[in-house]
């Protein structure tokens, strides 16, 4: 094998630098078009707390399998959604002043009535769960509609 010339070394180093840059930029761009999928949700209802602990207009984030759930007590009843934004998987929060679910990462806004996107970059609504009251306790589970 012959020795590598300075010119070949600079070409190789430049190519590696360009490939690294393309990967650093390309991965987030591709991820934008493929929002995170909700996986590993519990098969059994998860206890949120007592009904009186969640007054009208209040919300609570609870562990729900691998991802947390956001439970909101709205004038239309209890609503539960994935607390993971469909844009870049940031955690959303409830803003009682605006009456919207907000993603602080890129200013995405979701409706508390159905989890749909109101504005911003999220490409899809929040995954909806079922919130129900059993014997004065709030539970969240998968299935059956919101």
N, C-alpha and C positions, 0 to 999 in steps of 0.2 A: 504494500500500500504506500502511496506517495504522501507526502506531507500536504496539509491544507494551506492554500495560499491566503494571504490577507483579504483579498477580494472575495474569495469563496466564504471565508469566515464572516465577513460583513454581510454578505447576501443571506447566509444561514441565520445570523442573529437578527437581521431585519425581518426575515420571514417569520421567525418565532415570535418576535414582537408584534407583528401584524396579526398573526393568528390569535395571540392572547388578547389583543385589543378587540378583535371581532367577537370572540367568545364573551368577553366582559360586557360588550354592548348588545350582542345578539340574544343572549339568554333572557334578560328582562323583556326585550321586545317580543320574543316568542311567547313568554309567560303571560303577557298582557292579553293575548288572544285566546288563551286557554286558562280560564279561571279555575281556582282550586275546587275540587270535588269533595263533598262532605262524605267522609268515610268513618267507619268505626263509631257509629252512634249506638247508644245503649238500646237493648231490646226491651228493657223494663222501664216503667215510668221513673223519673228522677224527682225527688222532693225539692221544691223551691223554698217552701216555708209556709207559715200560717197566713191565711187570707188577710188578717189585720196588719200584718207586717209589710204589706204591699198596697198602700192606699192609692186611690185614684190619681193618675198622673205620674206615679212612681214606676221605677223599673229596677230590675236586679239581674246581674249576670251570674249564671250558675254553671258549674262544671257539667258537661254533657258529653261523655265519652272523650274522644281526643280533642274536640273543639267545644268552646263554651256556647251556652244559649243565652239569649236576651229575652227576659220576660217583662212585658209592659202591661200595666193595668190601665186600659184606655176606656173612654166613655162607651165604646162598643163591646167591652168585656176584655178578658185576658187574651193577650197575643204573645206568641213565642216564635222566635226566629233564631237562626244561626247568628252568633255574634261575630262571624268572620265575613268581612267584606268580599264580594265577588270580584273585585278588581285586583288587588295585590295581597289579599289575605290579612289585612290589618284588622284589629279589633274595633268594631263599631261601638258607639255609645248612644244612649238616649239623651236627648236635649229637651227637657220639659218646657223651656221657654219658647223654642221654635216649634215644638210638637213634631219633630222629625228624628229619625235615627240617622246619626251622622258618622261618617268615616273621617277621622282626623288626618289621614295620610294624604289624600288627594281631593278633599272636599266633595265626597260622594254623599248624597242624601237619599234616604229610603222612607217610604210611607209606613207609618205604624199600623195602618189598617190592613195591608196585605203584603208588606215587604217589598213592594215594587220600587224601581228606581225613579226618584223624582228629578234628580239632576246629577251631573258629574260624570266621571268616567266609568263607573261600574257597568259591566256589560250584561248583567243579569240580576234578577231580584234575589233577596236573601232567601235561603231555604227556610220554609215554614214548618213549625212543629205544632203540636196540639198542647194547649195549656188547659188543665181541668182542675176543678175543685172536688176533693173527696174528703168528707168528714172535716171540713174546715182547713184542709191542707191543700196547697197548690202543687200540682205535679206537671211535669213536662214529659211528653213522649212523642214518638215518631208515628206518623200515619193518620189517616182519617180526615185530613183537611185542617185548616187553621182556625 
